C-alpha cells in the first residue's frame, strides 16, 4: 500500500533506490545492531520510521506481529514493496504528529535513519 503525501511532490524526490543500493548498502548493515537493541517481540506492532529500501523492515516483519514502514521517498517505498514489505507507505516523518499513524497503535518505533 502506498499513500501519497501532498507536501512531498513526487517529482521532488531526491532519493534513488538504485543509487542507495550502490552507494549506501552499508546502512542496513550498520543498522542491524540497532534492531538487536530494539529486540522486537512476536506480539509487537512496530513503526519503521525512515524505512528506506526496506531491507531492515523485512527483517523486522519476521520478528514481530506487524510493521508499518514509512519513508518520505516514493522511490524508496517502491523498492521496499518490491522486496516484499507488507505495509510500506510514503509518509514524511515530519507529518506524523497529525497523521492517522499517530494514534498509539505501535509498541515501538524503529529508525536507523
BELWONOR-V904132 format. One record per residue. N is the residue number from 1. RES is the residue in three letters. NEAR is the number of other ideal C-beta (glycine too) atoms within 10 Angstrom. Layout:
# BELWONOR-V904132
N,RES,NEAR
N,RES,NEAR
This chain:
# BELWONOR-V904132
1,UNK,11
2,UNK,12
3,UNK,14
4,UNK,12
5,UNK,17
6,UNK,6
7,UNK,9
8,UNK,17
9,UNK,10
10,UNK,11
11,UNK,6
12,UNK,7
13,UNK,16
14,UNK,7
15,UNK,17
16,UNK,14
17,UNK,20
18,UNK,10
19,UNK,10
20,UNK,18
21,UNK,12
22,UNK,9
23,UNK,10
24,UNK,13
25,UNK,11
26,UNK,8
27,UNK,16
28,UNK,18
29,UNK,10
30,UNK,10
31,UNK,18
32,UNK,13
33,UNK,10
34,UNK,12
35,UNK,19
36,UNK,9
37,UNK,7
38,UNK,19
39,UNK,9
40,UNK,21
41,UNK,12
42,UNK,8
43,UNK,9
44,UNK,17
45,UNK,14
46,UNK,24
47,UNK,23
48,UNK,28
49,UNK,19
50,UNK,17
51,UNK,30
52,UNK,25
53,UNK,30
54,UNK,28
55,UNK,20
56,UNK,24
57,UNK,27
58,UNK,18
59,UNK,15
60,UNK,23
61,UNK,20
62,UNK,9
63,UNK,15
64,UNK,18
65,UNK,13
66,UNK,16
67,UNK,27
68,UNK,21
69,UNK,29
70,UNK,27
71,UNK,27
72,UNK,20
73,UNK,23
74,UNK,21
75,UNK,19
76,UNK,23
77,UNK,28
78,UNK,17
79,UNK,24
80,UNK,29
81,UNK,18
82,UNK,12
83,UNK,13
84,UNK,11
85,UNK,24
86,UNK,15
87,UNK,15
88,UNK,28
89,UNK,20
90,UNK,21
91,UNK,25
92,UNK,15
93,UNK,16
94,UNK,12
95,UNK,16
96,UNK,15
97,UNK,8
98,UNK,8
99,UNK,16
100,UNK,9
101,UNK,18
102,UNK,12
103,UNK,7
104,UNK,6
105,UNK,11
106,UNK,18
107,UNK,16
108,UNK,15
109,UNK,14
110,UNK,24
111,UNK,16
112,UNK,18
113,UNK,13
